[in-house]
Amino acid sequence: MEKYRSTADPSTGIHPFIPPTFHPFRPLLRPILTLLRLPFFIILFPPFLLLNSFLFLLPSLLSYPLRRILDKLFIPYILLSLSVIPTYPTIEQPRVRGAVRGKHPSRSDILLANSTSPIDILLLSFAYSPTFAVPSDTPSHVHPLTLSQALLQTCTTPSIPKSPPQTLKQLLRRNGPISILAEGCSTNGKGVLRFRFTPNPQSIPDNSVLYAAGISYTPRGAGCRTIQSMSSALLHAMGEWRISARIRLTAVPQDGAEHQACVATLAGVPPLKIDLESGRRFAQHWKDTASCKS
Ligand SMILES: *[C@@H]1O[C@H](CO)[C@@H](O)[C@H](O)[C@H]1NC(C)=O
């Protein structure tokens, strides 16, 4: 293959002369696979969400272990009905200076992630059952979310939840581990936005480790695409033959910009250089168009 490389289009990597592979059965396969998987999904997903929301109401001593059991029982089958096969999360050896050598995250730890689709949220819950949170406008504060809120958050216009903002210490004491969706909104999976959450060393308890979490999908990007609604994202996944998903973590006690770069490397996409101001303008524009439609 190497000898063809030089004639490929440098910007896209596409070779103009090799004919595209044609799959005569692909277009037929999609609706068939979706129809076969949909019933399993409908049987599993609503009861799972209901039980999970109920467990969030219990005192934390009970809530976390029970949620962990529920996640382990249900999520592998829900993911299978979405054609997603998760592999065991791996801890990458840190390449950045000052990074600590990681072990698997425990209840006192924080995962910094971006979010592109509901599948990301299900995968992270399967691996660690974290409490999800989004950055707040108050620095070093976050808004906790239940699992169903976190799933919806990946599909709606960027918005700040109504739950009161909490400091990381408050949230960790009761609901750790935490997964912060640090971009504060979801993207189309083409890159990682600048993180709106910048960890402040005083706000993080001493025994907590910050992890950057990146998920990559094979076929590339199959688990994340531009989505308008949760159903379109899930139906799209159901039609795939098979999606394998891999979570990779690195422990990094660095500033926000390095976390963004780290998640981007782990997920195998570029870090986007869009600054926070244009991000905010985009969010406002998105909100305006959404309110026009409704
Ligand atoms: C982060 O973004 C990348 C691409 O933009 C995506 O592949 C990945 O699934 C996203 N989510 C997480 C938690 O890494």
The ligand as a Gaussian input file, in Angstrom:
#p B3LYP/6-31G(d) Opt

LIG

0 1
 C      -14.762000      13.044000      23.006000
 O      -14.642000      13.457000      21.674000
 C      -14.190000      12.484000      20.775000
 C      -14.168000      13.105000      19.411000
 O      -14.543000      14.416000      19.387000
 C      -15.069000      11.262000      20.805000
 O      -14.506000      10.276000      19.989000
 C      -15.245000      10.771000      22.209000
 O      -16.126000       9.705000      22.238000
 C      -15.750000      11.897000      23.091000
 N      -16.095000      11.518000      24.443000
 C      -15.262000      11.081000      25.386000
 C      -15.864000      10.790000      26.711000
 O      -14.105000      10.904000      25.184000

